[in-house]
Structures are given as C-alpha cells and as structure tokens.
C-alpha cells in the first residue's frame, strides 16, 4: 500500500480559436492519492488499484480578455502490468469545472467595456490504454507501441453575462482514440528519456451554445466534433529522491482543426510508505519483480497512470471564442473555457553542470578552456554565457562584437557599425535587457536602452550574459535578461600600451597601468577610439532606368575617450570612470531623397556625451553570512545639435538653397529637433546578503534603491500642445515638453537555493521579486495604479545526471515600467508616446509584463580527443503591453513608442565548444520565431506592429596556435538571416533586410614577452556592401549601410 502526492503544471498552450483569434492557457495543480499493489499474480502480471483527488487552477488569455478556470476532481484507476512488458490501464473520473472570465465588448448600454461571466458544470471521463514495452538491448534502449480510447461527457450549463446576455451551453460527449509509438532510454534507476509520435481522432460531435437577449435567441456551434491530429513529443523523468520523481515534457500538435500547437508540462511526484519507486523494484508478486525505472513508477493519474507516459484526461483546455449578436447589433466576444481533452505526456530536463558547494563567495581565478570552471557553473541556476575579452585583445573588437558570439542574443546596430548599438535577448526589446557594470545598473530612464558601443571593452575582465532566469543579485525583474560586466581587477606592477589603425580613418589607443597602493592595488586606464567612417555605398535602382548610384557616407564618424581609476583590496572597491564621446549622427537612408540630399550636407547632426561615475563598495564574510553593499553616482549629459538643419535655415534665408529643397525656418521644427540638452543624475544604493542555512539552503536577499533626475531643454521647448497640433495638422494629444523628470525605483528580491539530494548536484531555486517605480509628471488617472508594487517570481531546477550530462530548466514572470524616453521621447528622433494618453493598451496601464520558460541539456566530455562542451536550449517567452517603436514609412517624421497587446517569441539556442592542445573551435547558433498576437492597437498614424529579429543567427570561430607559441591564426564566420522590418510576423516578406554572411581572418604574432602584433581583415569577401532592403522584389539601400571589407593592425607593448 502507498500514499502519493504530486504537483504538476503546464507552462503554456497556444491555440488558434474561432475567427482567427489567438488564445493562451496555462495551468497548475496538486494531486494526492492512495493505491495498493495486489499480492496475487493475475495473468502473468501485477495489478495496481487506487484512487486520487485533484485540484487544478487554470489561466487563459485572449486578445480581448482573460479567464480563470478551476476544477476539483476524484478518480479511480486500475493498471495491469505484464511480466513481458504488456500493460493495460483503466481509469474513471469526475470533476467540478468552474470558469470565471471577462472580455471587452458591449456592456449592454451601447458602450464598450469589460463584460464578466462565470459558469459551473460537471465533467466525467473513462479511459483505457494498452501497450507493450520492448527492449532493444541491455543498454536500456526501448520502443513502445500503444493504443488508447477515451469517453467523456460534460453536463449542460446556463448563466448570464454582465451585459444581460444569457448563455446556455448544451451538454456534449467526446470519444477519442489514439495510436502511439515512442522510443527512449533508461539510465538505470536515475532517469528515463523518450521521444514519441501519436495519431489521434475525435469521433463525437460538437457542442451547441445558445444565447438569448430579450426576445432574440441564437445558436452557435463553438467546438468542432470530428477531428484528427498528430502529436510529436519528447520528454523525460528523473529520480529526485528515493521516493520522488520529476517529469517534464514538450508536445507539438499538428493537423488539428482546433489549432492546439504546443504544450509544456511538468510535475513532481512523491510517495510515502509501502512501495516507493525505488522499493518497487524489489516488490514481489508471485515471484516476479517490476522491470525498470520507467515501469517501476506507481499509478498517478493526470501526469500518468501506472507505467503510462501518454494518457487522456478531461482538463480545462483552450478558450474558445464565439461571436453572438445582441439586440443592439453589436458583437460580443465570449471567451469560454471549454472542456476539450488535454493530452499530457512525460518529459525531459535541460543543461549545465552544478556542484554541491553552496558556500562559494569568492569567484576566484579565471581560466579559458572548453569546460567551464566550477565557479562559473554556480553563477546562475539558469542559462549564462561568459566571455573573456583578453582572448580577443588586439582584434579591435568593441563590446557589441564580443557579444555577437552569445546564443540567444541579437546585437542590433541601430545607427550603423560603431554607433548606437543595443542588445535584444530571446526576442525582447532592448529596453527589457538590463546592463550592469560592477553591480551598478547602467540603464538610465532618459535613454531607450544602454548603448553598448559606449562601454569600452578594454576595461573589461569578463562579461556574463544571463538568459531566462535572472539571479537575485541583480536588481529588478529584467524581462529580457541581464548583461553583467566586471571590470579588470588591479594587479601589482603591470601595464601595457596598445596602438592600432583601421580602414576609413580608424585609430585606437589603449593605456593601462597597475601598481600596489596601501592594502590593495590601483589601476589607471585610458582608451581612445576614433573613426571617420566616410565610406562609399550603393543605392540600388536609384535612377529611373533602374541603374544604381554610388554615394559617400557622410557625418558618420565618432570619437570615444574613456578613462578609469580603480582601487581594490580584499574587501573594498573604489572606482571612478569618465567618458567623453562625440558622435556624428548619419541619417538613415529610408528613401532616395535622403541619399540625394547628402550632396548638400543638410543631414549632418551630432551628439556629445559627457559621462562620469563614482562607485564605493564593500564585501565581507562573517561565518555563513556573505554581505556586500555599494553606493554609486552616475552623471550623464547629452547635447544634440542638428547642424544640417541650421545650415538649411541659413541658406533658406539667403535664398542659396537648391530649388528642389523646401524653404524652412526655425519654426518649421518641433521641440528638440534643432537642439536638445539632456542631463541625467542617478544615485544608487544596494545591499546584498547571502547566508548558508544548514546543508541544504542558501538564502539570498537583494535590496536596491535608485533616484534619478533628468533636466531637459531644447529649441521651442515651451511650445504648447495646441501649437504643436496646429503645426502638425493632427491632434496627437501631445503633452507640453517637461523640463525636469524625477524617478524613484525600489527593488526587493529573495532567493533560496535548495539542495534536494545528498550529492549536492540537484537544486531547486525559487525567487520572489517586488518592484516599485514612481515617475513624477506622468499625470492621468492611471498614475496611482502605476505607483503600486508589482510582484513577480521564478523557479529553476538543475541536476547533474552523471559526469557528462546535466540539465537546467526555469519558468518565471517579469515586470518592467517604461522609461522617460519611451514615454516622453526626445523631440529630435522620438516623439511623445501618444498611446499613453489613454493609459496604455486596453486599460492595462504602463507596466509591461511577461513570462518565460526554458529547458536545456548540457553534455561535457571528449569528442575526437577534444574537451567538448555542448548546450542545447529551448525557450519561450511572452511579453504583454510591450513597448514597440512605430516609425512612419517614408519621409523623415518622428517615430514614437506605442504599446502592443502581446508578443510571443520562442526558439532554440546552441552553444558548442571544442578545445584541443592547439586548436579551439566555438559555435553559437540561435533559431527564433516571433509572433505578434495582438489586435494591432491603433493610434493616430495607424496600427502598431512588432519588431522582429532574424530567424537564424550563427557565429563560429576557429583559433590555431602554432608550435613555438608565437604565431596564432584565427577565422570567424557569421550568418545573419533576413530581418523583417515591417509586417505581422517573422515570415512577412513585405519589407525586410536581406540575409548576409561575413568572414573575418586574422593573425597574431608574439615577438617576445613584451611585443605583439595583430593584423586582420573583417568581411574579407566584402559582402556587407551587398546588403539591401527588399520590399516586394524592389531593392533599396540599407537604412544604415554596412561598411564591407575593413583592414586593421594593432601593435602592443606590455611591461
């Protein structure tokens, strides 16, 4: 006899509901039960019998509403397991089904608003399944055919919506048959993995839904009857304790009329007393024993009956959408949880090694090798990549070029190479990615995102990129992930001088020196990066006869100057940094007129940045407590000038401008378009605590407070809203430009790393976050709502299966408040967010929210005598109320940020590294799809759309060190798939940038311990100049043309 319990859940199901709308469902549940192994053999097999109780909580979302579904159920089951692998399972169950939901529609008085409904009914089911497990060999490989049949019934249900519309859902039956085949492998009594395919058919009819309003009635068929589909599945089970099992699986459905596309399911199963999954291996019935780990599990319906990985149970499935007509002839959309059957299969875990030592506070020394060091494995229970810039010294790579090699991370060079560049992670926007330098968040609310080109790579010791799960030591709840930069640690008596040149007027210089000072060491650095950037580019089909025209890129250079002083000892860190940047802002080539206009130099602009930062931090350990704190101050001042516009104003006044260019005055420009000053000041305080509690818990607490102000000014800054509307010719509800912004942010995070086994290689890590943002000057009825605390959380699981295999998986929710820039713009490039004048998308307010899931598998070992490390990760994320950048087609008008309903992204990441004694090979590849599932929220200038990232991004590198250790050669290959620039999804071919490949080659030679020379060529085949924008077979110049082939050389002296 045995009592058992389990927790289970489904991360997401995406279904295409009626009338082309999209629906999303998730659920979680708890089940407890009792069963018994009969002591008498029955037809050469054993019989299990038992009962269970189940509670399931569900959540559904559509483009116009949400719903909460709950059920309470009871079931009886019996399972026969034959001695030769045959099995027969039978179960009967009943459940109370509840559905509370709302949607946007006619409220009954002719206005549009929220309409609520709730329903209650009962569902019943009977299921049978027969199968046979066949062993391939003695190594645990098996294959298993099966057949199943399920009969179900849902009672009739009647209720009334909040708008007075009466709904009657007739009772209906379901009859489903399935044929399946799967194959897999048992890893002794530790784990079980499988992949499978099955064919299903629904034999019964659909459900009738009646509605009535006043004297009018109608009938709608909401759920189709006869249907067929295919299911493709992969999954695993892993033993987490002597009596516990963890299951996780992924199922893809194709061919169904209902459109149920994919699902991810997971759960935990524990048993108490009697035969546990381990003890069942020794349980005897008439002289026989149970067979294997996969077959030793005891019956637990919902995630699986005895020895069954795929079963059918009635669940609260996807939301169906029906449209009914009321007496006012206005459509009401009813989001009604149906009781279609959910097919649940077992599943598999995912990646990266862990060890059992929780008491690691010092990250220790660095090693560059294929297998990651132990401290690196403990950086996060989620996916993290680490880059060491020292391996690329002399190659004149900036920070964005170093980050190109991280899977799942797309580096978007918004204004061209070397200019404003941002990171987008797993389909996120750049604003959703948090960038930290030595523990201080670099994201300023006056900027759309962190400009990665402004962070000098010369000062960096290592770069950590966290995707999915974000550990507690980072403030906030970053929806996109975290890029964490650790600057170099001062050492005693070390320095270098590095000088370099490159094509089109490029020059780099880097100076560094460290010396002992007091109880620690002091390091001073200075770097300079200059590029003129005036290269030739082609505008295809420029002339009327279809021929191309050559132009010279102008106003495209920059000058970056960076300095850092850093003193550090065992406990204290004091750092001061400054940077001064002068950046010429080349205009985007969005039409032929702009290319022509470059001849008259009316498009040149520049931006000056003066940046200062001071950091004081302390870290120490007392017993099992590790604590740290820091205080930081950031001062960023930007000055923008539209020099070309001033020149055009002067030529217009003197009548010296070309005749085909419009005459302008200063009043022709909106606030901030001629010049603008933006001065941000940020004060940040942070406290981080880590304590080892016993042998199985590591508690981490992070508290962070930030106060930020920005003073803003520009041309015509005091222009009224009415004057702007009059000038633009449309009512955009633009606020008057504010001169000062104030922002306060509070972030609290609590994390517990729980070791689940004695070996210390199986860990569960839950995290809870609380975030609050207060922005003065927002106004509006929704401002008070936005000032409230927002809560989110995540859960991560990691396991070292054996010496080679390990997995990681995580799920979490996230919140982010848009910044000053997204709300108010800058006048010069970005207009104010007109969508916010109505409080965001469909009353959702200003906060973005989202959730993510990832599942990864890691293998470390030897291949062809090389130390090999391979990580394969699947991820899915959803962002709701996400800010997207709306840019007008053609012309040179202002863009603005606008909220959209929801955006789904999912993909696969591959990281593969091989290291021999002299040869290193690395590969990073990302496949990603994004879908805008919103209703295209419409603003004054038309519907918003989503921005997408390339479907495929691949980066590979090979290094070879010749005998003698002086000569090193390397080659790099990168492929960037086409990038959709406008449309509804990532397959849209209306407007996109062409795919392209780039090959880089380089040579490094070390003359002695002091001198080293680097020579290389990027884009050796000059493919960048052939990258154009395509719109319905027509070719246009790339908005920011790529430079193509470039040569560089660097000479370094170390002392």
Helices and strands as residue ranges (DSSP letters): E 2-16, G 18-20, E 22-37, E 45-62, E 65-82, E 86-106, E 112-135, E 141-154, E 157-160, E 166-169, E 172-187, E 191-202, E 207-213, E 216-223, E 227-241, E 244-254, E 260-272, G 279-281, E 284-285, E 288-289, H 293-296, E 310-314, E 319-325, E 331-337, E 341-345, H 374-377, E 383-387, G 389-392, H 399-403, E 409-413, E 421-425, G 430-432, E 433-437, E 440-441, G 452-454, G 457-459, E 460-467, E 481-487, E 494-502, E 506-517, E 520-531, E 536-539, E 549-552, E 558-568, E 572-584, H 592-597, G 598-600, E 606-622, E 625-641, H 643-654, G 666-668, E 675-693, E 697-714, H 721-728, E 740-755, E 762-776, H 783-786, E 790-800, E 805-817, H 820-824, G 834-838, E 847-863, E 866-880, E 883-886, E 896-899, E 902-915, E 919-932, E 938-939, E 942-943, E 952-961, E 967-976, E 979-982, E 991-993, E 996-1006, E 1011-1018, G 1023-1026, E 1028-1031, E 1034-1037, E 1046-1054
